[in-house]
Amino acid sequence: MRYMHIELTTAEERVPQIIYSEIDDVGYEVRKVEIYFDGSVGYASSENEVGKTLLADQVIPTLEEIDSDNEIIATQLSREDFEIIWASYTKQ
């Protein structure tokens, strides 16, 4: 598994400002939390989808590929940090 924190630097209300993703060894999202510019939150897993959030149906690019976009800041998260974030936003 790999874990990512993605932040968009341009404000656009219809897309999330912050994304936290858990990605399996093949490259597909397993769980995701999205935080929007208006403060609303959505999350998704294989069992649940809340808000506008859905798991991607395509392989997620590498951290380096995502971070090469000038409007995106992508950093790696630890599993522990992702679990804390997941629990705090999903209350699970």
C-alpha positions, 0 to 999 in steps of 0.5 A: 500500500501507498498513501498520498496527500494531494493539495490543489493550489487553485481554488475551484469549488467543484473539485476537492482542495485536499485529497488523502488516498490509500492506494493498493500495490497495483495502483488502485484507490482503496480508500479516499477522503476529499475536503472541498474549499467550502469545508465539506468532506466526502469519503469513499471505500469499497463499502461506502461512498459519502458526498461527491467522493468516488474511488477512481476506476483507473490506476493512480499515477505515481507521486512524482507524476502527480507532483509534476503538475504546477497546480498540485502539491503531492506528498507521501503519507505514512499508514499511521497518518492516513489511519488517523485522518480516515478515522477523524473524517469518517468516525470509523 
